[in-house]
């Protein structure tokens, strides 16, 4: 009788053979959009965008090949553009010292290490880079990995578990969102830079979870603002929560020496931040990612975290050497970061004087011009491209529907004449900007 009852219970509750609960499945009719990739909604969205470009007779400005280095200027199809779409903040992507370091690494180690770092993929410059990062930040240890996005996502995805809680700023980067989903932890958001709301969430929820991880950025990639990291740290630590700071757009740019949040906020100590993440595709002028922190957390990531080092290839010799040399140049030449800050401040001043809203941006290399309408932001981007100025619209779902914008990455290599010309061109285009028809 008991076995019959157990089977009945399992049938009603959807339990699996080993007793774990599983969802009760219902039959659904198999439609073409479930098995024909061309009919997936995501592909339909792409087709709609392509159709819109064609109908409007817009020049296709996506996936355009460029020649040479992508810096303050870039060559596309024989045309020379003022370029505000490059992460090359410190103008190091074509610096001869960085190129020479990458070439030497290829000569010494080839174009690949051949495997993951844990087995035979370790080369001297991996640890050399990590030691230099520790020297800059004052951390106990660091780990350099193959990709920026993947390092962020897989670090979060491994550190947090289903019995844990992740609380993040509502404007956190997509890589952190994906990492949070991978983890299986409960996820809560707080309004952008609302530290009191963060404190309230921790007061309400901290006692119900094992590990609690707070995620913020050093510079927010869509808005260009710098949050109050010291106060966020204070609140997180008062609730015994871990804190991770994403320095993708802050390292190399903010602070008097351009060395990120610990430079910008001298009252902070490296031990105040549990996980200091950085992407090497911005100021480091290469590809890869790193996490710096205490020895225990780095040991965990190095030996057990899938996608950071485990089950993945090691950073290539060329990329590692380029990142290391870029870091050394950052330390020797703080005037590069100061140039980014100065140029961005000038851009904001000129844009505001012309009546454009630059949102929250201050002190970083990211400056948005808030448009509101996705259709109008796209139109402006296309028209700027026609006039050899390269910048791209940020639209829903990347940003809220009513907060579409043009995003400008400012580098130390831009000059006032380029900025003046860009703002003057925007002023002229604004006169003919079409009304929003609600197409996006």
Secondary structure, 3 states (H helix, E strand, C coil): CHHHHHHHHHHHHCECCCCCECCCCCCCCCCHHHHCHHHCHHHHHHHHHHHHHHHCCCCCCCCCCEECCCCCEEEECCEEEEECCCCCCCCCCCCHHHHHHHHHHHHHHCCCCCCCCCCCCCCHHHHHHHHHHHHHHCCCEEEEECCHHHHHHHHHHHHCCCCCEEEEECCCCHHHHHHHHHHCCEEEEECCCCHHHHHHHHHHHHHHCCCEEEEEECCCCCCCCCCCHHHHHHHHHHCCCEEEEECCCCECCCCCCCECHHHHCCCCCHHHCCEEEEECCCCCCCCCEEEEECHHHHHHHHHHCECCCECCCCCCHHHHHHHHHHHHHHHHCCHHHHHHHHHHHHHHHHHHHCCCCCCCCCCCCEEEEEEECHHHHHHHHHHHHHCCEECEEECCCCCCHHHEEEEEECCCCCCHHHHHHHHHHHHHHHHCCCCCCCCC
